[in-house]
Each structure stands twice: as structure tokens, then as C-alpha cells.
């Protein structure tokens, strides 16, 4: 088969594919050089292409995911701390309830001892000394009641960890004062008057 060459036919030059690809890459690179913002919400077509090709969008996604995971971890830690504080607050409430029961018991013992002293008037001098001890115990009991009343509302509030420690110390101080009152009342009760 012989091909003849037609000289009157139009001449079509074909551009090689690698040349078209090169021009496309060159234009895209030139356009990305015009990009001014890596935020996909504020860009435009050129910024979008620049963000995709440079990896800025993926970096933004990775950064935000990192922040999200950090916030999740912080939230879990805060929940754990809140639970621990609530457990400590509940332990203090239990201690204060026990202290209140002791206050009531001691108050009843003082009333009983006073009644016994009133009926035993034959030992006046000893009874006066015992009466003075009971008055001292009653005064200390009244002070302890006021302190107890001041602590009770603070336990009901959401208190920071520092307040919990202060409340624990005050609760322990109340326990020591109750022991001292108990000793005074015990001395009077054990005297046999």
C-alpha cells in the first residue's frame, strides 16, 4: 500500500501530552503562588488549589483533631476530679452527721448530770465544782454548735479542693473539741454525785 501525500490537506500539528501536562502544572504552580490564605472558608478557587496541593488543609484538620482530643482528655480529667471532690464532700458530710449525733448525745448527758446534781444537794461544795465543770462543758458545747452550724452550709456548696482540705481540718478540730467536752462531762458523771 502506497500512501500519497496530499499537499492541499490542512496541516494539523499535535502538541505532545507531556507538554500539556507541563503547562498545566506550570499554570497551577503559578496560580498557587497567588494564594494568600490557608483557610478554606476565606480562600477561593486559587486558595483551594493551593491548600490542597500544599497540604495546608490536612495540617489544619490534623491540628484541630489534636485540639479536639486534648479537650476530650481534659474533660475526662475534670469529670474524674469532680467525682473525687464529691466523694470527699460526702465523707465530710458523714463525719459531720456523726459529730451532730455526738453533740446530741453529749447534750443529753449534760442534762442528765444536771438533773442528778440538782437532786443531790447534800454535797454542796462538790456539787458546785461539778456544776462549774458542767457550765464550762455547756459553754464549750455552745461554741462547738456554732462552729458546726458554720461548717454545715459550706459542705453543701460545690467547693474547690482547697476548701475540702480546710473543711476536713475544721471537722477534725470539732472532733477534738467534742472529745474535750466528753471528758468534762465524764468527770462529772463518774464522780458519783
Secondary structure as UniProt FT lines:
FT   TURN            7..8
FT   HELIX           17..32
FT   TURN            33..34
FT   TURN            40..42
FT   HELIX           45..54
FT   HELIX           56..119
FT   TURN            121..122
FT   HELIX           124..156
FT   HELIX           161..190
FT   TURN            191..192
//
